[in-house]
Amino acid sequence: MDVKDKFSTSNFHSVEWGEATWNDKEKSVRNRYDTVQGKFNKAGSSEIPWKDFKIIIRESISRNHFDNKELGEFLDEISTKLKKI
């Protein structure tokens, strides 16, 4: 993955967005975990195609896997982004 953006949640965990490993014309997102030695933990760090990630989010919402508080947090963030357009 050619990482274009990264959000670190801790010393060992981050979320990365960028160009997919299998095709530099596709976007992907990765839930990344590093080992104590700083190496990439491939077993715990999956890269997901962007189109699949969107399906995961959409289906998680439609199948009620988020509670109202979580949905409200998403709506607040979406509303903030839409106001900037």
Secondary structure as GFF3:
##gff-version 3
##sequence-region A 1 85
A	DSSP	beta_strand	2	8	.	.	.	ID=ss1
A	DSSP	beta_strand	13	19	.	.	.	ID=ss2
A	DSSP	beta_strand	27	33	.	.	.	ID=ss3
A	DSSP	beta_strand	47	49	.	.	.	ID=ss4
A	DSSP	alpha_helix	50	62	.	.	.	ID=ss5
A	DSSP	alpha_helix	68	83	.	.	.	ID=ss6
###
